[in-house]
Structures are given as structure tokens and as C-alpha cells.
């Protein structure tokens, strides 16, 4: 971690213990209502990404990192492969 990042983290230390909910996005798609209503066990939904493209980790509906799904001790985990810098508005 570079010095600039360390300074930012230190400046936020008074709020750094606030819990945030993360979501993991594997992909997106659109479906017609009739197709959604016809979903049943073992149905397959085609996503916008291939398996090698990884996942997005999101906070407040904004991507913060990209990563790959791995399994450790029978539990799914995300290995971070890229920090995402979204443009500020």
C-alpha cells in the first residue's frame, strides 16, 4: 500500500468500523416477463459475461474491486484482481 493510501485510511479511522454490505455481481441479463415466469428448477439463465471475466464487488451499487471466484474449505471466496477507480461526479 502506498503512502497516499495509508494517509487516506488514517484520516478515515474514526468511521472505518462502520459495517457496509457488499454484493458480488457475476453478470447481468434481460429477460421477458413471460420467460421469468417460466423459470423452474434446472433452468439456465445466460449472463453477459464469460466465466473467465470474473466478478464485480460492489458497495452502494458501485464497483470497488474486480476479482475471481475461488473455493477454500468448501466456501466460495473472491480473490481481488483489480481495484476499480470510478469517476466521481
Steps between C-alpha positions, in 0.01 A plus 500: 500500500645836402538796738210693349262209563627463856433870568146474365430193714641672810287811437187280493588301813209647700247339261693197381304254719163576336369175347418516129311240299682368195338338201674278247388537140566204276325649198183662370230416252154604389205266477140536395245464776354186341848339503550589867161349586600180319820451704513174688756286676798425269417794268810673365530879481758633255710784642689781329844378608707196427634295790850641460392861545461474876263691725446855625492574872259786561419737787201732468454375142851616402779265396798523734705197394498222243598149582470131437296243686712243684411221745678454833378235744174454304418873524488741207739796532603788275866557415546870418665550162436870436409814694234696311525877487161636397468861389362735762209721407 
